[in-house]
Amino acid sequence: MAVQMSIPEKIALISSFAGYGRCSITEALPVISAMKVQACPVPTAIFSNHTGFSSNYMFDLTEEMPAYLAQWERLALQFDGIYCGFLENKGQIETIGAFIRDQKERRKADCHGPGLPGTRPPVVLIDPVMGDHGKLYRTVSPDYCEALKGFLSCADMITPNITEACLLTGTPCRENGWETEELQKLCIKLHAMEPDKIVITGLRATSADSRDLILNFTSERDTKNGRLSFHTDRRPSAGPGYHGTGDIFAAILAADAVKGRAFFPSVQKAAAFVSECIQASSALGIPETDGVCLENLLGLLTQEK
């Protein structure tokens, strides 16, 4: 049977590159490719291995990024989506903010009518990487966090964990015990920074039968009438807290977004895939610092039309 072909959508994939320990570009790129979308990397820093290990080598690419992106501008390259993960510093926020604004303006200039292929502005997903478990990552400064708040105005969709959502909104942080009304108020504060779609990831709860649960709380603003809709995806905890699972989650959302797929079902799909990866990795005894064995399960993503 002949395989139906189409030109893949393109996503500019902006994040760090770690040679060892599955995370950032080394995870997001195969996930996006498996979902039949072309991933075009923009590395923000090169790590020998991610910062969850006791030591690492890092090369900061802040000074190289303007020339790298200027070449794309010179060639008039355009993207259907932009996924922005780990940024090294405030200067990179300014560089990437200018790139996103340029991409949006290019699509406006090339627009010959509503609904024509390639005329929509790029869908922008920002994963505001700052910290976890109530603390900033050791490489993240308070000045960076403040700059990130303004940067979120570029985003259509954001995927903070509960620590990052609290840091962005000045809310006292705790890892569990959140009521639905509290999460709704948190999302309203994040919507005020302009994103229309929000997923607060990695919430933890306990079910009536004492099982540990992982919750993802979503909020979506209807761009026509401004109304908000809220949903909670609940599922049993799959195992240890592996590094890099947030990168997989965001990559699935970004690939689905450029294909025009509905937001909450995409969140459910991403959470289910991450859960499968965690279960498989735990069963194989893979160390948490190595990240999940997504290579064994990418076929689940390639099956979708």
C-alpha positions as CSV (number, residue, x, y, z in Angstrom):
1,M,0.0,0.0,0.0
2,A,1.3,3.4,-1.0
3,V,2.2,5.8,1.9
4,Q,0.4,9.2,1.6
5,M,3.1,11.9,1.6
6,S,2.9,15.6,2.5
7,I,5.5,18.3,3.1
8,P,6.3,18.3,6.8
9,E,5.7,21.4,8.9
10,K,8.8,23.0,10.3
11,I,9.6,23.9,14.0
12,A,12.5,26.0,15.1
13,L,13.7,24.0,18.1
14,I,15.5,26.4,20.5
15,S,17.2,24.8,23.5
16,S,20.4,23.4,24.9
17,F,22.2,20.4,23.7
18,A,23.4,17.7,26.1
19,G,25.7,15.0,24.8
20,Y,24.7,12.5,27.5
21,G,21.6,12.3,29.6
22,R,18.4,12.5,27.5
23,C,17.0,16.0,27.7
24,S,16.4,19.2,25.7
25,I,17.3,18.9,21.9
26,T,18.5,15.3,22.1
27,E,14.9,14.3,23.2
28,A,12.7,16.9,21.5
29,L,14.2,16.4,18.0
30,P,13.4,12.7,17.7
31,V,10.0,13.2,19.2
32,I,9.1,16.0,16.7
33,S,10.5,14.0,13.8
34,A,8.5,10.9,14.8
35,M,5.4,13.0,14.6
36,K,6.2,13.9,11.0
37,V,7.4,17.5,11.7
38,Q,10.8,18.8,10.7
39,A,12.8,20.0,13.7
40,C,15.4,22.8,13.0
41,P,17.7,23.2,16.0
42,V,19.0,26.4,17.5
43,P,21.4,25.3,20.3
44,T,21.6,27.8,23.2
45,A,24.5,26.0,25.0
46,I,26.4,22.7,24.6
47,F,26.7,20.5,27.6
48,S,28.8,17.3,27.9
49,N,26.0,16.0,30.0
50,H,23.1,17.7,31.7
51,T,23.3,19.5,35.1
52,G,21.7,16.7,37.0
53,F,25.1,15.0,37.1
54,S,27.7,16.0,39.7
55,S,29.8,17.8,37.1
56,N,29.7,18.8,33.4
57,Y,31.4,20.8,30.7
58,M,29.3,23.7,29.2
59,F,29.9,26.0,26.3
60,D,27.7,29.1,26.2
61,L,26.5,30.0,22.7
62,T,25.1,33.4,23.6
63,E,27.6,35.2,21.4
64,E,27.1,32.9,18.4
65,M,23.3,33.0,18.3
66,P,22.7,36.4,16.6
67,A,24.9,35.4,13.6
68,Y,23.3,31.9,13.5
69,L,19.8,33.4,13.3
70,A,20.8,36.3,11.0
71,Q,21.7,33.7,8.4
72,W,18.2,32.2,8.6
73,E,16.8,35.8,8.3
74,R,19.1,36.4,5.2
75,L,17.7,33.3,3.6
76,A,14.1,34.3,4.5
77,L,13.5,31.0,6.2
78,Q,10.1,30.6,7.8
79,F,8.7,28.2,10.4
80,D,5.3,26.9,11.3
81,G,6.2,26.6,14.9
82,I,8.8,27.7,17.4
83,Y,9.6,25.7,20.5
84,C,11.7,27.5,23.0
85,G,13.2,25.5,26.0
86,F,16.3,26.2,28.0
87,L,17.9,29.6,27.6
88,E,21.2,30.3,29.2
89,N,20.7,34.0,30.2
90,K,18.8,37.2,29.8
91,G,20.8,38.1,26.6
92,Q,19.4,34.9,24.9
93,I,15.9,35.9,25.9
94,E,16.4,39.2,24.0
95,T,17.9,37.4,20.9
96,I,15.1,34.8,20.7
97,G,12.4,37.4,21.4
98,A,13.6,39.3,18.3
99,F,13.6,36.1,16.2
100,I,10.0,35.3,17.2
101,R,8.8,38.8,16.4
102,D,10.6,38.6,13.0
103,Q,9.0,35.3,12.2
104,K,5.5,36.6,13.0
105,E,6.1,39.7,10.9
106,R,7.3,37.6,7.9
107,R,4.1,35.6,8.0
108,K,2.0,38.8,8.1
109,A,3.8,40.2,5.1
110,D,3.4,37.0,3.1
111,C,-0.3,36.5,3.9
112,H,-2.4,36.6,0.7
113,G,-5.7,35.6,2.3
114,P,-7.1,33.7,5.3
115,G,-6.7,30.0,5.5
116,L,-4.0,29.7,2.8
117,P,-1.2,27.2,3.5
118,G,1.8,28.8,5.1
119,T,0.1,32.1,6.0
120,R,-0.6,31.4,9.7
121,P,1.8,33.0,12.1
122,P,4.0,30.4,13.8
123,V,2.7,28.7,16.8
124,V,5.1,29.6,19.7
125,L,5.5,27.3,22.7
126,I,7.7,28.5,25.5
127,D,8.8,26.1,28.3
128,P,9.9,28.5,31.0
129,V,12.7,26.4,32.4
130,M,13.7,27.9,35.8
131,G,13.5,25.3,38.5
132,D,11.6,22.4,40.2
133,H,10.7,21.2,43.7
134,G,10.3,24.7,44.9
135,K,13.8,25.9,44.0
136,L,15.6,27.6,41.1
137,Y,18.1,25.5,39.1
138,R,21.6,26.3,40.1
139,T,22.3,28.0,36.7
140,V,19.3,30.3,36.8
141,S,19.4,33.8,38.3
142,P,16.6,36.0,39.7
143,D,17.3,38.5,36.9
144,Y,16.7,35.8,34.3
145,C,13.4,34.9,35.9
146,E,12.2,38.5,35.8
147,A,13.2,38.8,32.1
148,L,11.3,35.6,31.3
149,K,8.0,37.1,32.5
150,G,8.1,39.7,29.7
151,F,9.3,37.1,27.2
152,L,6.0,35.1,27.8
153,S,4.1,37.7,25.8
154,C,5.7,36.1,22.7
155,A,4.1,32.7,23.5
156,D,0.8,31.1,22.4
157,M,1.4,28.2,24.7
158,I,3.5,27.7,27.9
159,T,4.3,24.6,29.9
160,P,5.6,25.6,33.4
161,N,5.8,23.1,36.2
162,I,4.2,24.2,39.5
163,T,7.5,25.7,40.8
164,E,7.9,27.7,37.6
165,A,4.2,28.8,37.6
166,C,4.7,30.1,41.2
167,L,8.0,31.8,40.4
168,L,6.4,33.6,37.4
169,T,3.4,34.8,39.4
170,G,5.0,35.6,42.7
171,T,2.9,32.9,44.4
172,P,4.2,31.0,47.5
173,C,5.2,27.6,46.2
174,R,4.3,24.1,47.4
175,E,4.4,20.9,45.5
176,N,1.1,19.4,46.4
177,G,-2.2,20.1,48.1
178,W,-3.5,22.5,45.4
179,E,-7.2,23.1,45.1
180,T,-8.8,23.6,41.6
181,E,-9.8,27.2,42.4
182,E,-6.2,28.0,43.4
183,L,-4.9,26.6,40.1
184,Q,-7.4,28.5,38.2
185,K,-6.3,31.8,39.8
186,L,-2.7,30.9,39.1
187,C,-3.6,30.3,35.4
188,I,-5.4,33.7,35.2
189,K,-2.2,35.4,36.4
190,L,-0.3,33.6,33.7
191,H,-2.8,34.5,31.0
192,A,-2.3,38.1,31.9
193,M,1.2,37.6,30.5
194,E,-0.6,36.9,27.2
195,P,-0.3,33.1,26.4
196,D,-3.6,31.6,25.4
197,K,-2.8,28.0,26.4
198,I,-1.3,26.9,29.6
199,V,-0.3,23.6,31.1
200,I,0.9,23.4,34.7
201,T,2.8,20.1,34.8
202,G,4.0,17.7,37.5
203,L,1.4,18.3,40.2
204,R,1.1,15.5,42.7
205,A,-1.9,14.2,44.6
206,T,-3.2,11.1,46.3
207,S,-6.3,9.2,45.2
208,A,-9.0,7.8,47.4
209,D,-7.3,4.4,47.3
210,S,-4.0,6.0,48.4
211,R,-2.4,5.8,44.9
212,D,0.0,8.5,43.9
213,L,-1.3,10.6,41.1
214,I,0.4,13.0,38.6
215,L,-1.8,15.9,37.5
216,N,-1.5,18.3,34.6
217,F,-3.8,21.3,34.9
218,T,-4.7,23.1,31.6
219,S,-6.2,26.4,30.9
220,E,-7.2,27.6,27.4
221,R,-8.5,31.0,26.4
222,D,-10.9,31.4,23.6
223,T,-9.4,34.1,21.4
224,K,-12.8,35.2,20.1
225,N,-14.6,35.8,23.4
226,G,-11.8,35.6,26.0
227,R,-13.5,32.8,28.0
228,L,-11.3,30.3,29.8
229,S,-11.8,26.6,29.9
230,F,-10.0,24.4,32.5
231,H,-9.2,20.7,32.5
232,T,-7.3,18.3,34.7
233,D,-5.5,15.2,33.4
234,R,-5.1,12.7,36.2
235,R,-3.1,9.5,35.9
236,P,-1.3,7.1,38.3
237,S,2.4,8.0,39.0
238,A,4.4,5.9,36.6
239,G,7.6,5.7,38.7
240,P,10.7,7.8,39.4
241,G,11.2,11.4,38.4
242,Y,13.4,11.0,35.4
243,H,15.2,14.0,33.9
244,G,14.0,15.4,30.6
245,T,10.4,14.2,30.7
246,G,9.2,17.9,30.4
247,D,11.1,18.2,27.2
248,I,9.3,15.2,25.7
249,F,5.9,16.6,26.9
250,A,6.5,20.0,25.4
251,A,7.8,18.6,22.1
252,I,4.6,16.6,21.6
253,L,2.5,19.6,22.3
254,A,4.5,21.7,19.8
255,A,4.3,19.1,17.0
256,D,0.5,18.7,17.5
257,A,0.0,22.5,17.6
258,V,1.6,23.1,14.1
259,K,-0.7,20.4,12.8
260,G,-3.8,22.2,14.3
261,R,-4.7,19.5,16.8
262,A,-6.9,20.2,19.8
263,F,-5.0,21.3,22.9
264,F,-6.4,19.2,25.8
265,P,-6.3,15.9,23.8
266,S,-2.7,16.7,23.0
267,V,-1.9,17.2,26.7
268,Q,-3.4,13.8,27.4
269,K,-1.4,12.2,24.6
270,A,1.8,13.8,25.8
271,A,1.2,12.7,29.4
272,A,0.4,9.1,28.4
273,F,3.5,8.8,26.3
274,V,5.7,10.2,29.1
275,S,4.1,7.7,31.5
276,E,4.9,4.8,29.1
277,C,8.5,6.0,28.9
278,I,8.9,6.2,32.7
279,Q,7.3,2.8,33.2
280,A,9.6,1.2,30.6
281,S,12.7,2.9,31.9
282,S,12.0,2.0,35.5
283,A,11.4,-1.7,34.6
284,L,14.8,-1.7,32.8
285,G,16.5,-0.2,35.8
286,I,17.7,2.9,33.9
287,P,19.2,5.5,36.2
288,E,17.1,8.7,36.6
289,T,20.0,10.9,35.4
290,D,20.1,9.0,32.1
291,G,16.5,10.0,31.2
292,V,13.8,7.8,29.8
293,C,14.3,5.2,27.0
294,L,12.1,7.0,24.5
295,E,13.9,5.3,21.7
296,N,12.0,2.1,22.5
297,L,8.6,3.8,22.3
298,L,8.9,6.3,19.4
299,G,6.8,4.0,17.3
300,L,3.8,5.0,19.4
301,L,4.1,8.5,18.0
302,T,4.8,7.5,14.3
303,Q,1.5,5.5,14.1
304,E,-0.7,8.7,14.1
305,K,-1.7,10.1,10.8
